[in-house]
Amino acid sequence: MEIRPAVADDAEGIEDMVSRRVQWLEERRVGVSLRAAAAMAEQAGDETPNWVLLDDGEIAGCTTTYTESPAWAFTEEERDIPAVFLASTWTVPNDRRLGWVLARWALGHAARTGHQEVRRGTFAPELVRYYTRVQGWTVLREVDRRGKVCTFLTRAAEVRPDLDSLLSGRITRA
């Protein structure tokens, strides 16, 4: 596996991968707009800090890592803490926990780039349970956003040697 910045040539692979995840979610009655696939594909190679996870050369996941946290969700004091905001993480549906691979990579990426925390948000209660129980995230707060509750979570940034070995040293340092 390898993680690297997304480039314009990744757009089709990202759109296909996200479309498969959206279909998988719909089969489980989790409503997600198929527009998400096109939106993620459009970010490939533009100024958006989008990364792809490659598995045997195929796009198996993607995520976006902003260095600013949303003002509508975090206090000014919290936004003053150097943090990476992990947004729009998508992976091909399988049982390999690729989302956790991307999250662990984000923890190390944040630490290597001088950030103290990694933050994320979700509207899905199922993901809140998974992130806290399995991945070790801490709930920071819930915020009402356009009539839906978004839960924001945080973890300390940390280098993950276990992930570096999984990626066989093919991790892009930025």
C-alpha positions as CSV (number, residue, x, y, z in Angstrom):
1,M,0.0,0.0,0.0
2,E,1.0,3.6,-0.6
3,I,-0.4,7.0,0.4
4,R,0.3,10.0,-1.8
5,P,-1.2,13.3,-2.8
6,A,-4.0,12.9,-5.3
7,V,-3.3,14.1,-8.9
8,A,-5.7,14.9,-11.7
9,D,-5.2,11.5,-13.2
10,D,-6.7,10.0,-10.1
11,A,-10.1,11.5,-10.6
12,E,-11.7,8.6,-12.4
13,G,-10.4,6.0,-9.9
14,I,-11.6,8.2,-7.0
15,E,-15.0,8.6,-8.5
16,D,-15.3,4.8,-9.1
17,M,-14.2,4.0,-5.6
18,V,-16.5,6.5,-3.9
19,S,-19.4,5.3,-6.1
20,R,-18.9,1.8,-4.9
21,R,-18.8,2.9,-1.3
22,V,-22.0,5.0,-1.8
23,Q,-23.7,1.9,-3.3
24,W,-22.5,-0.2,-0.4
25,L,-23.9,2.3,2.1
26,E,-27.3,2.5,0.2
27,E,-27.6,-1.2,0.5
28,R,-27.3,-0.8,4.3
29,R,-29.9,2.0,4.2
30,V,-27.3,4.7,5.0
31,G,-28.3,7.7,2.8
32,V,-25.4,9.3,1.1
33,S,-25.6,11.3,-2.1
34,L,-24.0,9.9,-5.2
35,R,-22.8,13.5,-5.8
36,A,-20.1,12.8,-3.2
37,A,-18.3,10.7,-5.8
38,A,-18.1,13.5,-8.4
39,A,-17.2,16.0,-5.7
40,M,-14.3,13.9,-4.4
41,A,-13.1,13.3,-8.0
42,E,-13.1,17.0,-8.8
43,Q,-10.7,17.6,-5.9
44,A,-8.0,15.4,-7.4
45,G,-5.1,17.6,-8.4
46,D,-6.6,20.9,-7.4
47,E,-5.6,22.9,-4.4
48,T,-7.6,20.7,-2.0
49,P,-5.3,18.7,0.2
50,N,-6.6,15.4,-1.0
51,W,-4.7,12.1,-0.5
52,V,-5.1,8.7,-2.1
53,L,-4.5,5.2,-0.6
54,L,-3.2,2.9,-3.3
55,D,-3.4,-0.9,-2.9
56,D,-1.5,-2.7,-5.7
57,G,-1.6,0.5,-7.7
58,E,-5.4,0.8,-7.5
59,I,-7.2,3.6,-5.6
60,A,-8.6,2.0,-2.4
61,G,-9.3,5.1,-0.5
62,C,-9.0,8.9,-0.2
63,T,-9.1,11.6,2.4
64,T,-8.8,15.3,2.7
65,T,-6.6,16.9,5.4
66,Y,-7.3,20.6,6.1
67,T,-5.1,22.6,8.4
68,E,-8.0,24.7,9.6
69,S,-10.9,23.4,11.5
70,P,-14.5,24.7,10.8
71,A,-15.3,27.8,12.7
72,W,-18.9,26.6,13.2
73,A,-17.7,23.6,15.1
74,F,-14.6,24.7,17.0
75,T,-13.9,27.6,19.4
76,E,-11.3,30.2,18.6
77,E,-9.1,28.7,21.3
78,E,-9.4,25.3,19.7
79,R,-8.7,26.6,16.3
80,D,-5.5,28.2,17.6
81,I,-4.1,24.7,18.4
82,P,-2.2,23.3,15.4
83,A,-4.5,20.5,14.1
84,V,-5.3,18.6,11.0
85,F,-9.0,18.3,10.2
86,L,-9.7,14.9,8.5
87,A,-12.6,15.3,6.1
88,S,-14.3,13.2,3.4
89,T,-12.6,9.9,4.0
90,W,-13.8,7.2,1.6
91,T,-12.6,3.6,1.1
92,V,-13.5,0.8,-1.1
93,P,-15.9,-1.6,0.8
94,N,-14.0,-4.6,2.1
95,D,-13.1,-6.0,5.5
96,R,-9.5,-4.6,5.6
97,R,-10.3,-1.5,7.7
98,L,-8.7,0.8,5.1
99,G,-10.4,3.8,6.8
100,W,-8.4,3.1,9.9
101,V,-5.3,2.9,7.7
102,L,-6.0,6.4,6.5
103,A,-6.8,7.7,10.0
104,R,-3.6,6.3,11.4
105,W,-1.7,7.8,8.5
106,A,-3.4,11.2,9.3
107,L,-2.2,10.9,12.9
108,G,1.4,10.5,11.8
109,H,1.1,13.1,9.0
110,A,-0.1,15.6,11.6
111,A,2.7,14.8,13.9
112,R,5.4,15.0,11.2
113,T,4.0,18.4,10.0
114,G,4.0,20.0,13.5
115,H,0.3,19.6,14.4
116,Q,-0.8,18.6,17.8
117,E,-4.2,17.0,17.0
118,V,-6.3,15.4,14.4
119,R,-10.0,16.2,14.3
120,R,-12.9,14.8,12.3
121,G,-16.6,15.1,12.2
122,T,-19.5,12.9,11.2
123,F,-23.3,13.0,10.9
124,A,-23.5,9.1,11.3
125,P,-24.0,7.8,14.9
126,E,-22.7,4.4,13.7
127,L,-19.4,6.0,12.8
128,V,-19.2,7.8,16.1
129,R,-19.5,4.4,17.9
130,Y,-16.9,2.9,15.6
131,Y,-14.5,5.8,15.9
132,T,-14.7,5.9,19.7
133,R,-14.8,2.1,20.5
134,V,-12.5,0.7,17.8
135,Q,-10.3,3.6,16.7
136,G,-9.8,5.4,20.0
137,W,-11.2,8.8,19.1
138,T,-12.7,11.1,21.8
139,V,-16.0,12.9,21.2
140,L,-15.4,16.7,21.6
141,R,-18.9,17.9,21.0
142,E,-22.1,17.6,19.0
143,V,-23.3,20.6,16.8
144,D,-26.6,21.1,15.1
145,R,-25.9,21.8,11.5
146,R,-28.8,22.5,9.1
147,G,-31.1,20.3,11.2
148,K,-28.7,17.4,11.6
149,V,-26.4,16.6,14.5
150,C,-22.7,16.5,13.6
151,T,-20.4,14.9,16.1
152,F,-16.8,16.1,16.3
153,L,-14.0,13.9,17.5
154,T,-10.3,14.4,18.3
155,R,-7.1,12.4,18.8
156,A,-3.6,13.5,19.6
157,A,-1.3,13.5,16.6
158,E,1.3,10.7,16.9
159,V,3.8,9.0,14.6
160,R,2.6,5.5,13.9
161,P,5.6,3.2,13.2
162,D,3.1,0.3,12.8
163,L,1.6,2.0,9.8
164,D,5.0,3.0,8.3
165,S,5.9,-0.7,8.2
166,L,2.5,-1.6,6.7
167,L,3.1,0.9,3.9
168,S,6.6,-0.5,3.4
169,G,8.2,2.9,3.6
170,R,6.1,4.2,0.7
171,I,4.5,6.9,2.7
172,T,4.7,10.4,1.3
173,R,6.0,12.9,3.7
174,A,4.5,16.3,3.3
